Amino acid sequence: MVSDRALPIAALWDMGGTIESSGLPTRWACPASSLSRMFAPNVCPGCSSRILPMLRLSEVKLPLNHPEEAIATAIYRKLRIEPKDLTRYSIFKRSYDARKRENIQLVYILDVETSQEKQLLQRFKKNPQIRPTPDTTYRLVTRAPAGLSERPIVIGNGPCGMFAGLLLAQMGFRPIILERGKAVHERSVDTFGFWSKGKFNPESNAQFGEGGAGTFSDGKLYSRIKDNDHRGRKALQELVNAGAADEILYINKPHIGTYRLVKIVEQIRNTIQSLGGEIRFQSRVEDLDIQDGQVEGIRLVDGEYLASRHVILAVGHSARDTFEMLHQRGVYLEPKPFSIGFRVEHPQATIDQCRFGENAGHPVLGAADYKLVYHCTGAQTQGRSVYSFVCVQGDRWLLLHLKPDVSSPTA
Ligand SMILES: Cc1cc2nc3c(=O)[nH]c(=O)nc-3n(C[C@H](O)[C@H](O)[C@H](O)COP(=O)(O)OP(=O)(O)OC[C@H]3O[C@@H](n4cnc5c(N)ncnc54)[C@H](O)[C@@H]3O)c2cc1C
């Protein structure tokens, strides 16, 4: 697993990168060139397009079946402006309020471009639902030095390794990504071959191969993690750049859609390669060369040695052989706390009916879900809780094999 802590900025600095000096909160971002400024210029210096100030309006509620024009009308009303004062708007987030089934409301957060920004901010200065749009632009933390001499290595090409590789490539570090499994297309053939004919390939299956463990899922993209730095948005934007539907950027609980990840993963690979990165498949890392507590390189299954003092381990949680190797090499390993779960099944139509009443099946609402949480109190329970983990529509049980004789069932 990689985190900010695992590859601190200092490590990139150590490779000759320079930390970008853009720590200041900037408010104005040009959607065309991505250039941003603390104070808004009228024209973007990067692409000459006109930049206008932006306001963020939250809690804009409209009936489920509202026509599209109702959004603009709601903006005029909320800001008390004339249509001529609204230059443009975009939907930042859309969720729904289904507490009253007979009167389901869509709830929007909108970004609004208007020539009246200054006056409106003054007029609504006490209104928390009308604020300046925060700057959510992702900024690369560093850039590779001109004569890069040492390329970082990323082990594993699941979501973690793929995004680590993508960011390193975007910063100019030309990473080498090593993946034990096959490229996603060939991997799909092996995985579905196993499910239909029972022929198991221990290196190319539902867990190992380009795209990682969730590649053959419907790609649910929400999490409970707080994201104050808007990193999730960067990930969503990269998925959209790679072919995912734009709506994942604004709907409340987005998912990519079953079998769509294959193409998206291939596109991200193309981007990494076009930026000078390299992805090698069927390249299992067998050993780490660690000297005096410093990694110096890795050894591949075919004996090849690659030197690098910068290695990201993004091997997921199924590579038991790799964990054994790390343990033998003295790498500190810590067991992750785990939850024990069980599965509850209901017909989707029942959940839809319970939550949406006569609006069950409405295309904007999609499949309904629910969440249950119970916080146990008292000394005996040690503060443990019971909660529903995820609500999955129309799934089936898959046996995720690690070896021909070891399997772990998962949904
Ligand atoms: C069936 C299923 C459905 C899921 N659905 C969702 C979902 O809808 N939404 C969601 O958010 N999460 C989902 N998940 C969970 C999600 O897939 C994981 O959280 C995620 O894949 C973890 O990413 P990772 O990159 O850390 O590890 P992994 O995805 O496990 O990737 C690790 C990669 O490293 C490679 N590797 C391992 N050892 C080595 C080695 N020694 N040398 C070279 N390469 C190596 C592996 O082949 C693998 O490709 C699902 C998981 C499963 C199994």
PDBQT file of the ligand as one rigid body, heavy atoms in Angstrom, charges set to zero:
ROOT
HETATM    1  C1  LIG A 501     -14.667  -8.498  -6.644  1.00  0.00    +0.000 C 
HETATM    2  C2  LIG A 501     -14.211  -7.179  -6.056  1.00  0.00    +0.000 A 
HETATM    3  C3  LIG A 501     -15.005  -6.057  -6.247  1.00  0.00    +0.000 A 
HETATM    4  C4  LIG A 501     -14.614  -4.813  -5.723  1.00  0.00    +0.000 A 
HETATM    5  N1  LIG A 501     -15.394  -3.715  -5.954  1.00  0.00    +0.000 NA
HETATM    6  C5  LIG A 501     -14.971  -2.498  -5.536  1.00  0.00    +0.000 A 
HETATM    7  C6  LIG A 501     -15.710  -1.328  -5.857  1.00  0.00    +0.000 A 
HETATM    8  O1  LIG A 501     -16.760  -1.377  -6.513  1.00  0.00    +0.000 OA
HETATM    9  N2  LIG A 501     -15.255  -0.126  -5.401  1.00  0.00    +0.000 N 
HETATM   10  C7  LIG A 501     -14.090  -0.052  -4.657  1.00  0.00    +0.000 A 
HETATM   11  O2  LIG A 501     -13.711   1.072  -4.289  1.00  0.00    +0.000 OA
HETATM   12  N3  LIG A 501     -13.376  -1.140  -4.345  1.00  0.00    +0.000 NA
HETATM   13  C8  LIG A 501     -13.777  -2.357  -4.767  1.00  0.00    +0.000 A 
HETATM   14  N4  LIG A 501     -13.040  -3.468  -4.454  1.00  0.00    +0.000 N 
HETATM   15  C9  LIG A 501     -11.834  -3.289  -3.624  1.00  0.00    +0.000 C 
HETATM   16  C10 LIG A 501     -10.706  -2.758  -4.514  1.00  0.00    +0.000 C 
HETATM   17  O3  LIG A 501     -10.575  -3.572  -5.639  1.00  0.00    +0.000 OA
HETATM   18  C11 LIG A 501      -9.403  -2.726  -3.723  1.00  0.00    +0.000 C 
HETATM   19  O4  LIG A 501      -9.552  -1.883  -2.602  1.00  0.00    +0.000 OA
HETATM   20  C12 LIG A 501      -8.293  -2.184  -4.616  1.00  0.00    +0.000 C 
HETATM   21  O5  LIG A 501      -8.139  -2.998  -5.754  1.00  0.00    +0.000 OA
HETATM   22  C13 LIG A 501      -6.969  -2.118  -3.856  1.00  0.00    +0.000 C 
HETATM   23  O6  LIG A 501      -6.042  -1.543  -4.727  1.00  0.00    +0.000 OA
HETATM   24  P1  LIG A 501      -4.496  -1.842  -4.632  1.00  0.00    +0.000 P 
HETATM   25  O7  LIG A 501      -3.860  -1.203  -5.812  1.00  0.00    +0.000 OA
HETATM   26  O8  LIG A 501      -4.014  -1.475  -3.284  1.00  0.00    +0.000 OA
HETATM   27  O9  LIG A 501      -4.332  -3.429  -4.698  1.00  0.00    +0.000 OA
HETATM   28  P2  LIG A 501      -4.765  -4.456  -5.832  1.00  0.00    +0.000 P 
HETATM   29  O10 LIG A 501      -5.908  -3.962  -6.609  1.00  0.00    +0.000 OA
HETATM   30  O11 LIG A 501      -4.864  -5.779  -5.168  1.00  0.00    +0.000 OA
HETATM   31  O12 LIG A 501      -3.522  -4.451  -6.836  1.00  0.00    +0.000 OA
HETATM   32  C14 LIG A 501      -2.279  -4.984  -6.505  1.00  0.00    +0.000 C 
HETATM   33  C15 LIG A 501      -1.574  -5.398  -7.786  1.00  0.00    +0.000 C 
HETATM   34  O13 LIG A 501      -0.236  -5.756  -7.464  1.00  0.00    +0.000 OA
HETATM   35  C16 LIG A 501       0.140  -6.881  -8.224  1.00  0.00    +0.000 C 
HETATM   36  N5  LIG A 501       1.211  -7.558  -7.501  1.00  0.00    +0.000 N 
HETATM   37  C17 LIG A 501       1.128  -8.177  -6.283  1.00  0.00    +0.000 A 
HETATM   38  N6  LIG A 501       2.323  -8.668  -5.926  1.00  0.00    +0.000 NA
HETATM   39  C18 LIG A 501       3.179  -8.331  -6.902  1.00  0.00    +0.000 A 
HETATM   40  C19 LIG A 501       4.562  -8.597  -7.110  1.00  0.00    +0.000 A 
HETATM   41  N7  LIG A 501       5.297  -9.251  -6.215  1.00  0.00    +0.000 N 
HETATM   42  N8  LIG A 501       5.127  -8.144  -8.249  1.00  0.00    +0.000 NA
HETATM   43  C20 LIG A 501       4.396  -7.464  -9.173  1.00  0.00    +0.000 A 
HETATM   44  N9  LIG A 501       3.087  -7.215  -9.040  1.00  0.00    +0.000 NA
HETATM   45  C21 LIG A 501       2.487  -7.645  -7.909  1.00  0.00    +0.000 A 
HETATM   46  C22 LIG A 501      -1.150  -7.689  -8.337  1.00  0.00    +0.000 C 
HETATM   47  O14 LIG A 501      -1.109  -8.537  -9.471  1.00  0.00    +0.000 OA
HETATM   48  C23 LIG A 501      -2.208  -6.621  -8.443  1.00  0.00    +0.000 C 
HETATM   49  O15 LIG A 501      -2.531  -6.299  -9.790  1.00  0.00    +0.000 OA
HETATM   50  C24 LIG A 501     -13.405  -4.719  -4.967  1.00  0.00    +0.000 A 
HETATM   51  C25 LIG A 501     -12.607  -5.852  -4.780  1.00  0.00    +0.000 A 
HETATM   52  C26 LIG A 501     -12.993  -7.070  -5.316  1.00  0.00    +0.000 A 
HETATM   53  C27 LIG A 501     -12.109  -8.272  -5.095  1.00  0.00    +0.000 C 
ENDROOT
TORSDOF 0
